[in-house]
């Protein structure tokens, strides 16, 4: 019985199937699926076989893009880090003649960062949990937090003209936005609640701020 030709044909078929899977699913497809797994159950929920089943492919598709599970996690983290820093850099470069308008725009972007379905917020909460037990992740979070604070301080300094008050306002702004995003995760987080949170932050931390009075007059 011609076993060898049959075995070769089967191997060829499997290799062909894997090639089809790898061409159909990109690296970003796997990263998106891993991101969703983190959102659903934290980083312990990122399991290659479970993700492959969800995507309807074999693990061969995974190994086309990643060497192992750790490589996948590293890529998920690096993509998040890169996107956060790039968005902050873009916002840092955007500046109109109206410092208040810039801050209101920044507020809208910051509140939207949680995502309409709060997936981004849940991912970041899981990431910060991971950072409490992984020093490398903790260092990455410090880098991102420092970039955010630098962005906020720069915008507030344009408004107030004072470095100390800009730092204080930036800290309050960060805390207010973080709390606001989490409040919107509640069942009562309707559009009316979202607008109320936005208006309170804008009123107290942006609209009521300005350059110190000129004591020479």
MARFISE-163303 format. One record per atom (N, C-alpha, C): residue in one letter; x, y, z. Coordinates in steps of 0.02 Angstrom, whole numbers, padded with zeros to 5 digits, always signed. Atoms other than C-alpha are relative to their C-alpha. Layout:
BEGIN
AXYZ/...
END
This chain:
BEGIN
X+00043-00060+00000/X+00000+00000+00000/X+00045+00062+00000/X-00044-00058+00007/X+00076+00169-00050/X-00009+00050+00058/X+00009-00042-00060/X+00086+00242+00127/X+00037+00066-00006/X-00040-00061+00003/X+00224+00365+00092/X-00032+00055-00043/X+00033-00053+00039/X+00134+00456-00050/X-00060+00030+00036/X+00058-00026-00036/X-00023+00467+00059/X+00022+00046+00056/X-00026-00042-00055/X+00078+00535+00205/X+00024+00067-00026/X-00025-00062+00029/X+00162+00661+00093/X-00057+00045-00021/X+00058-00040+00022/X-00006+00715+00023/X-00034+00032+00060/X+00032-00028-00060/X-00077+00737+00199/X+00041+00058+00028/X-00044-00054-00024/X+00074+00840+00251/X-00008+00061-00043/X+00008-00055+00047/X+00055+00946+00096/X-00065+00037+00012/X+00066-00030-00013/X-00129+00973+00136/X+00001+00043+00063/X-00004-00038-00063/X-00091+01026+00315/X+00040+00064-00009/X-00041-00059+00012/X+00045+01144+00258/X-00037+00052-00041/X+00039-00045+00042/X-00071+01217+00128/X-00052+00036+00043/X+00051-00030-00044/X-00205+01245+00261/X+00031+00052+00045/X-00034-00049-00043/X-00081+01331+00375/X+00019+00062-00039/X-00018-00058+00041/X-00023+01441+00233/X-00060+00043-00013/X+00061-00038+00012/X-00202+01490+00198/X-00019+00040+00062/X+00016-00034-00062/X-00231+01532+00382/X+00045+00060+00012/X-00047-00055-00014/X-00074+01636+00397/X-00010+00058-00047/X+00011-00055+00047/X-00117+01734+00242/X-00066+00035+00015/X+00065-00030-00015/X-00295+01762+00302/X+00002+00041+00065/X-00005-00035-00064/X-00251+01815+00480/X+00066+00036+00006/X-00060-00040-00008/X-00128+01955+00507/X+00024-00001+00072/X-00026-00007-00068/X-00019+01987+00658/X-00047+00043+00043/X+00046-00043-00037/X-00139+02126+00708/X-00065-00036+00018/X+00060+00039-00017/X-00285+02004+00702/X+00011-00038+00065/X-00016+00035-00062/X-00200+01901+00835/X+00007+00048+00059/X-00007-00050-00054/X-00155+02056+00936/X-00068+00026+00022/X+00068-00022-00017/X-00336+02116+00927/X-00036-00052+00043/X+00033+00053-00037/X-00397+01947+00987/X+00029-00008+00070/X-00032+00003-00066/X-00271+01944+01129/X-00023+00059+00044/X+00025-00059-00035/X-00324+02121+01177/X-00070-00013+00028/X+00068+00016-00022/X-00506+02064+01185/X+00000-00051+00057/X-00004+00050-00053/X-00456+01916+01292/X+00019+00033+00066/X-00018-00037-00060/X-00373+02034+01416/X-00060+00038+00027/X+00059-00038-00020/X-00528+02143+01419/X-00051-00045+00034/X+00051+00046-00026/X-00638+01992+01453/X+00020-00033+00066/X-00019+00036-00061/X-00533+01911+01589/X+00070+00011+00025/X-00068-00014-00023/X-00364+01990+01617/X+00053-00038-00040/X-00055+00030+00039/X-00194+01932+01556/X+00003-00075+00008/X+00001+00073-00007/X-00218+01757+01626/X-00050-00032-00048/X+00050+00025+00047/X-00360+01741+01501/X+00028-00006-00071/X-00030+00004+00067/X-00241+01754+01352/X+00030-00069-00009/X-00022+00069+00014/X-00226+01572+01296/X-00002-00012-00075/X-00008+00006+00072/X-00164+01532+01123/X-00052-00045-00031/X+00047+00048+00029/X-00274+01380+01092/X-00071+00028+00001/X+00067-00029-00005/X-00431+01470+01152/X-00010+00055-00052/X+00005-00054+00050/X-00394+01620+01041/X-00003-00030-00070/X+00001+00032+00066/X-00359+01506+00892/X-00069-00028-00014/X+00068+00027+00009/X-00527+01419+00919/X-00049+00056-00015/X+00045-00057+00010/X-00614+01587+00930/X+00008+00029-00071/X-00014-00027+00067/X-00531+01643+00768/X-00014-00051-00054/X+00015+00052+00048/X-00571+01477+00685/X+00060-00024-00039/X-00061+00022+00033/X-00392+01429+00646/X+00037-00048+00047/X-00043+00042-00041/X-00259+01309+00708/X+00055+00042+00031/X-00055-00036-00030/X-00111+01356+00815/X+00057+00014-00050/X-00051-00013+00051/X-00005+01349+00658/X-00002+00072-00023/X+00007-00071+00019/X-00073+01521+00613/X+00035+00044+00051/X-00032-00039-00053/X-00012+01586+00781/X+00076+00000-00008/X-00073+00006+00004/X+00165+01521+00758/X+00028+00030-00064/X-00024-00037+00059/X+00174+01605+00589/X+00021+00071+00020/X-00012-00070-00020/X+00175+01773+00681/X+00038+00007+00066/X-00030-00006-00067/X+00239+01736+00858/X+00038-00063+00017/X-00040+00059-00018/X+00369+01622+00933/X-00032-00039+00057/X+00032+00034-00056/X+00272+01584+01092/X-00049+00048+00034/X+00049-00040-00036/X+00144+01649+01217/X+00030+00065+00026/X-00034-00060-00027/X+00269+01770+01296/X+00011+00051-00055/X-00010-00045+00056/X+00305+01843+01125/X-00064+00037-00018/X+00066-00030+00013/X+00119+01875+01099/X-00015+00055+00052/X+00012-00049-00053/X+00102+01963+01268/X+00044+00061-00009/X-00047-00055+00010/X+00256+02068+01234/X-00023+00045-00057/X+00024-00039+00058/X+00184+02121+01065/X-00062+00040+00017/X+00060-00035-00022/X+00016+02167+01143/X+00018+00062+00041/X-00021-00055-00042/X+00102+02275+01272/X+00035+00055-00040/X-00037-00049+00039/X+00217+02359+01147/X-00046+00039-00046/X+00047-00036+00043/X+00074+02401+01030/X-00039+00051+00040/X+00037-00048-00043/X-00024+02481+01173/X+00045+00059+00017/X-00048-00053-00018/X+00130+02579+01230/X+00011+00047-00058/X-00015-00041+00059/X+00168+02640+01055/X-00059+00045-00018/X+00060-00039+00018/X-00011+02696+01021/X-00011+00056+00050/X+00010-00051-00052/X-00024+02789+01187/X+00050+00057-00009/X-00052-00051+00006/X+00141+02881+01163/X-00009+00040-00064/X+00010-00036+00064/X+00103+02924+00981/X-00059+00048+00005/X+00059-00044-00007/X-00068+02994+01026/X+00017+00061+00043/X-00020-00056-00042/X+00008+03099+01165/X+00044+00049-00038/X-00044-00044+00039/X+00142+03165+01047/X-00040+00042-00050/X+00042-00037+00047/X+00009+03214+00920/X-00038+00056+00035/X+00037-00051-00038/X-00093+03305+01052/X+00047+00054+00025/X-00049-00049-00022/X+00065+03389+01116/X+00016+00049-00056/X-00018-00042+00057/X+00100+03456+00941/X-00057+00045-00021/X+00058-00040+00019/X-00077+03523+00920/X-00009+00057+00049/X+00009-00059-00044/X-00092+03699+00988/X-00030+00057-00040/X+00031-00057+00032/X-00210+03838+00939/X+00017+00062+00041/X-00011-00062-00038/X-00209+04018+00997/X-00042+00004+00063/X+00046+00001-00057/X-00344+03974+01123/X+00019-00058+00046/X-00024+00053-00046/X-00267+03879+01270/X-00058-00038+00032/X+00059+00033-00030/X-00439+03844+01345/X-00030-00050-00049/X+00028+00044+00050/X-00503+03770+01183/X+00043-00063-00008/X-00045+00057+00003/X-00349+03658+01176/X-00013-00049+00057/X+00012+00043-00058/X-00385+03594+01351/X-00067-00034-00003/X+00066+00031+00008/X-00568+03563+01314/X+00005-00058-00050/X-00010+00054+00049/X-00516+03462+01161/X+00037-00059+00033/X-00037+00052-00036/X-00392+03367+01270/X-00045-00038+00047/X+00048+00032-00045/X-00530+03333+01395/X-00044-00050-00038/X+00042+00045+00040/X-00641+03259+01260/X+00038-00063-00021/X-00041+00057+00021/X-00500+03149+01197/X+00013-00046+00060/X-00016+00039-00060/X-00455+03093+01374/X-00060-00040+00024/X+00060+00037-00021/X-00635+03047+01418/X-00018-00055-00049/X+00015+00050+00051/X-00652+02953+01254/X+00050-00057+00000/X-00053+00051+00001/X-00493+02854+01287/X-00023-00066+00030/X+00025+00062-00028/X-00592+02729+01387/X-00035-00043-00052/X+00035+00035+00052/X-00680+02682+01227/X-00075+00002+00012/X+00073-00003-00007/X-00866+02691+01192/X-00026-00061+00038/X+00021+00061-00035/X-00880+02511+01257/X+00045-00014+00060/X-00044+00003-00058/X-00748+02543+01392/X+00052-00056-00004/X-00050+00053+00008/X-00635+02408+01320/X+00070+00026+00016/X-00067-00027-00012/X-00483+02521+01325/X+00012+00010+00075/X-00007-00010-00072/X-00516+02564+01507/X+00011-00066+00036/X-00007+00065-00033/X-00537+02381+01557/X+00068-00031-00015/X-00067+00025+00017/X-00377+02337+01464/X+00052+00033+00044/X-00050-00035-00039/X-00280+02472+01554/X-00003-00019+00074/X+00005+00022-00070/X-00348+02419+01724/X+00034-00068+00009/X-00033+00065-00003/X-00291+02241+01688/X+00076+00008-00006/X-00072-00013+00010/X-00123+02308+01630/X+00032+00027+00064/X-00026-00027-00062/X-00100+02406+01791/X+00003-00054+00054/X-00004+00057-00046/X-00140+02249+01889/X+00061-00043-00014/X-00060+00038+00019/X-00004+02158+01792/X+00063+00037+00021/X-00058-00040-00018/X+00115+02301+01826/X+00018-00004+00073/X-00014+00007-00072/X+00100+02271+02013/X+00043-00061+00015/X-00042+00059-00012/X+00188+02104+01993/X+00053-00011-00054/X-00050+00006+00054/X+00294+02131+01837/X+00038+00067-00005/X-00039-00063+00001/X+00433+02263+01853/X+00007+00030-00069/X-00008-00027+00067/X+00454+02279+01665/X-00064+00036-00023/X+00064-00032+00016/X+00269+02318+01642/X-00008+00064+00041/X+00003-00059-00044/X+00279+02439+01789/X+00040+00058-00030/X-00041-00053+00031/X+00419+02534+01702/X-00033+00029-00062/X+00035-00023+00059/X+00318+02544+01542/X-00057+00047+00020/X+00055-00042-00023/X+00170+02616+01638/X+00024+00067+00026/X-00030-00063-00023/X+00281+02746+01720/X+00016+00044-00061/X-00016-00038+00061/X+00340+02798+01546/X-00062+00032-00030/X+00062-00026+00029/X+00162+02817+01482/X-00031+00053+00046/X+00028-00049-00047/X+00102+02907+01640/X+00039+00065-00002/X-00040-00061+00003/X+00247+03029+01630/X-00013+00039-00064/X+00016-00034+00063/X+00207+03066+01448/X-00068+00035+00005/X+00065-00030-00009/X+00026+03099+01493/X+00004+00062+00044/X-00006-00057-00045/X+00072+03212+01638/X+00037+00058-00034/X-00036-00053+00036/X+00196+03308+01529/X-00047+00036-00048/X+00049-00029+00045/X+00057+03334+01402/X-00047+00046+00038/X+00047-00039-00038/X-00066+03395+01533/X+00033+00063+00028/X-00035-00058-00029/X+00062+03509+01617/X+00014+00053-00053/X-00014-00047+00054/X+00111+03587+01450/X-00062+00041-00018/X+00062-00034+00019/X-00070+03627+01408/X-00022+00049+00055/X+00021-00044-00054/X-00108+03699+01580/X+00048+00059+00010/X-00047-00055-00007/X+00051+03802+01583/X-00014+00054-00052/X+00019-00049+00051/X-00005+03886+01421/X-00058+00042+00025/X+00058-00036-00024/X-00165+03933+01510/X+00016+00044+00060/X-00012-00036-00063/X-00098+03986+01680/X+00063+00041+00000/X-00064-00034+00000/X+00078+04042+01640/X+00042-00014+00061/X-00035+00015-00062/X+00135+03963+01802/X+00013-00075+00005/X-00018+00071+00000/X+00229+03797+01815/X-00030-00038+00059/X+00025+00035-00060/X+00175+03755+01993/X-00075-00013-00006/X+00072+00011+00006/X-00011+03781+01964/X-00016-00047-00058/X+00010+00045+00057/X+00004+03690+01797/X+00008-00072+00022/X-00011+00068-00026/X+00073+03537+01886/X-00058-00022+00043/X+00057+00017-00044/X-00064+03542+02018/X-00063-00014-00041/X+00059+00009+00041/X-00200+03561+01888/X+00004-00063-00043/X-00010+00060+00040/X-00126+03423+01781/X-00015-00063+00040/X+00014+00057-00044/X-00133+03302+01928/X-00075-00007+00012/X+00072+00002-00012/X-00313+03349+01968/X-00038-00020-00063/X+00032+00016+00064/X-00359+03337+01784/X+00005-00075-00013/X-00011+00071+00011/X-00285+03162+01770/X-00046-00041+00046/X+00042+00035-00048/X-00376+03104+01927/X-00074+00007-00018/X+00070-00012+00017/X-00540+03183+01872/X-00021-00039-00062/X+00016+00037+00061/X-00534+03106+01699/X-00004-00075+00013/X+00000+00071-00016/X-00489+02934+01767/X-00063-00020+00038/X+00062+00013-00037/X-00632+02942+01891/X-00061+00007-00043/X+00057-00010+00045/X-00749+03008+01758/X-00011-00058-00046/X+00006+00057+00045/X-00712+02866+01640/X-00028-00061+00037/X+00024+00057-00039/X-00741+02737+01777/X-00073+00010+00020/X+00070-00013-00017/X-00904+02822+01827/X-00046-00017-00059/X+00041+00013+00059/X-00966+02804+01649/X-00007-00075-00013/X+00005+00072+00008/X-00938+02616+01663/X-00060-00029+00037/X+00058+00023-00038/X-01085+02604+01782/X-00062-00003-00045/X+00062+00004+00039/X-01259+02557+01718/X-00034+00067-00010/X+00032-00066+00005/X-01315+02735+01752/X+00040+00049-00042/X-00043-00045+00038/X-01176+02805+01642/X-00030+00020-00067/X+00035-00020+00061/X-01294+02883+01516/X+00034+00061-00031/X-00027-00060+00033/X-01261+03025+01395/X-00006+00061+00044/X+00009-00058-00045/X-01330+03148+01523/X+00055+00001+00053/X-00053+00004-00050/X-01206+03086+01654/X+00067+00018-00031/X-00063-00015+00034/X-01064+03096+01529/X+00008+00075-00011/X-00003-00072+00011/X-01106+03276+01487/X+00010+00037+00065/X-00008-00032-00066/X-01119+03320+01672/X+00073-00005+00023/X-00070+00009-00020/X-00947+03247+01709/X+00046+00045-00040/X-00041-00043+00044/X-00873+03338+01560/X-00006+00073+00021/X+00010-00070-00016/X-00950+03504+01611/X+00031+00019+00067/X-00029-00014-00065/X-00892+03492+01792/X+00076+00006-00005/X-00073-00002+00009/X-00712+03453+01743/X+00020+00063-00038/X-00016-00059+00041/X-00713+03589+01611/X-00008+00064+00039/X+00014-00062-00037/X-00790+03719+01725/X+00053+00014+00054/X-00044-00011-00058/X-00680+03695+01879/X+00074-00001-00018/X-00072+00008+00013/X-00514+03644+01801/X+00024+00038-00062/X-00021-00035+00061/X-00516+03740+01636/X-00028+00071-00003/X+00031-00066+00011/X-00641+03883+01623/X+00016+00050+00055/X-00013-00045-00057/X-00603+03954+01796/X+00074+00015+00010/X-00072-00010-00007/X-00415+03951+01771/X+00024+00053-00050/X-00028-00050+00045/X-00306+04083+01692/X+00065+00026+00028/X-00063-00030-00025/X-00147+04185+01710/X-00011+00035+00066/X+00006-00037-00063/X-00114+04257+01883/X-00007+00074-00013/X+00009-00072+00011/X-00163+04440+01904/X+00067+00036-00002/X-00061-00041+00005/X-00032+04569+01857/X+00002+00047+00060/X-00003-00039-00062/X+00016+04640+02027/X+00035+00068-00010/X-00032-00064+00013/X+00109+04783+01944/X-00049+00055-00015/X+00051-00050+00016/X-00054+04869+01900/X-00037+00022+00063/
END
